[in-house]
């Protein structure tokens, strides 16, 4: 099973999200190609940045796997391509990987806590 956990957290004001060009490209693509506005605000009722990042991540994995599987795509060639992707990057996850025993894609995570005083997520490690 392919999962994209842990989900990246934060707001556009945080360096981790603001400095990731893949996140900016993801948001631009979603907003330019649909009627969705990606809301970066932490307290927003419809804060959907994580949903956007996950959608772009899934699209990146699909594109990489389909390309690696070659022109004669089958279930077996697709599964083998996923298992052989190795290291890559995608929106919100600059260090991702997939392999035979690595099915979560997210290569790293950082522990964060919400600071009410700062109104932002603060990394603790």
C-alpha positions as CSV (number, residue, x, y, z in Angstrom):
1,X,0.0,0.0,0.0
2,X,1.3,3.5,-0.9
3,X,0.9,6.1,1.7
4,X,2.0,9.8,2.0
5,X,2.5,10.0,5.7
6,X,3.3,12.0,7.7
7,X,1.4,14.9,6.1
8,X,3.4,18.2,6.0
9,X,2.0,20.7,8.4
10,X,2.3,24.5,8.7
11,X,1.5,27.7,6.9
12,X,3.0,29.6,4.0
13,X,4.7,31.8,6.6
14,X,7.0,29.0,7.7
15,X,10.3,28.6,5.9
16,X,9.8,24.9,5.2
17,X,6.7,25.6,3.0
18,X,7.6,29.1,1.7
19,X,11.0,28.0,0.5
20,X,9.9,24.9,-1.3
21,X,9.5,25.8,-5.0
22,X,7.7,22.5,-5.6
23,X,4.9,23.7,-3.1
24,X,4.6,27.0,-5.0
25,X,4.4,25.1,-8.3
26,X,1.8,22.7,-6.9
27,X,-0.4,25.5,-5.6
28,X,-0.1,27.5,-8.9
29,X,-1.0,24.4,-10.9
30,X,-4.1,23.7,-8.8
31,X,-5.3,27.3,-8.9
32,X,-4.5,27.8,-12.6
33,X,-6.2,24.6,-13.7
34,X,-9.4,24.5,-11.6
35,X,-11.7,26.6,-9.5
36,X,-9.9,25.8,-6.2
37,X,-8.1,28.4,-4.2
38,X,-5.4,27.0,-1.9
39,X,-5.8,28.6,1.5
40,X,-2.5,28.9,3.5
41,X,-4.1,30.6,6.5
42,X,-3.6,28.6,9.7
43,X,-7.0,29.4,11.1
44,X,-8.9,29.2,7.8
45,X,-12.1,27.2,7.8
46,X,-11.0,25.6,4.6
47,X,-7.3,25.4,5.1
48,X,-6.5,23.0,2.3
49,X,-2.7,23.3,1.8
50,X,-2.1,19.8,3.0
51,X,-4.7,18.4,0.6
52,X,-3.0,20.3,-2.2
53,X,0.4,19.0,-1.3
54,X,-0.8,15.4,-1.0
55,X,-2.6,15.7,-4.4
56,X,0.6,17.0,-6.1
57,X,2.7,14.3,-4.4
58,X,0.4,11.6,-5.7
59,X,0.5,13.1,-9.1
60,X,4.3,13.2,-9.0
61,X,4.6,9.6,-7.9
62,X,2.1,8.6,-10.7
63,X,4.1,10.5,-13.3
64,X,7.4,9.0,-12.2
65,X,6.0,5.4,-12.1
66,X,4.2,5.6,-15.4
67,X,7.2,7.0,-17.1
68,X,9.5,4.4,-15.5
69,X,7.1,1.6,-16.4
70,X,7.5,2.4,-20.1
71,X,5.2,2.4,-23.1
72,X,3.7,-1.0,-22.5
73,X,2.1,-0.3,-19.1
74,X,0.7,-3.2,-17.2
75,X,-0.1,-3.8,-13.5
76,X,3.2,-5.7,-13.1
77,X,5.3,-3.0,-14.9
78,X,3.7,-0.3,-12.8
79,X,4.3,-2.1,-9.5
80,X,7.9,-2.8,-10.5
81,X,8.4,0.8,-11.4
82,X,7.1,2.0,-8.0
83,X,9.3,-0.5,-6.3
84,X,12.3,0.8,-8.2
85,X,11.8,4.6,-8.0
86,X,14.4,5.1,-5.3
87,X,15.0,8.7,-4.1
88,X,13.1,11.6,-5.5
89,X,11.5,14.9,-4.4
90,X,7.9,16.2,-4.5
91,X,6.0,19.1,-3.1
92,X,6.3,19.2,0.7
93,X,8.7,16.2,0.7
94,X,12.1,17.2,-0.6
95,X,13.5,13.8,0.5
96,X,11.1,11.1,-0.6
97,X,11.8,7.5,-1.7
98,X,10.0,4.3,-2.8
99,X,11.4,0.8,-3.0
100,X,10.5,-2.8,-2.4
101,X,10.6,-2.3,1.4
102,X,9.9,1.5,1.4
103,X,6.3,2.2,0.7
104,X,5.6,5.4,2.6
105,X,7.3,7.9,0.2
106,X,8.0,10.4,3.0
107,X,11.8,10.2,3.7
108,X,11.8,12.4,6.7
109,X,9.6,14.1,9.2
110,X,10.1,16.9,11.8
111,X,8.4,17.1,15.1
112,X,6.6,20.4,15.6
113,X,4.2,22.0,18.1
114,X,1.8,24.9,17.8
115,X,2.8,28.1,19.5
116,X,-0.2,30.1,20.4
117,X,2.0,33.1,21.3
118,X,3.6,33.0,17.8
119,X,0.5,31.8,16.0
120,X,2.6,29.3,14.1
121,X,4.1,25.8,14.1
122,X,7.5,25.7,15.7
123,X,9.9,22.8,15.0
124,X,11.2,21.1,18.1
125,X,13.9,19.0,16.6
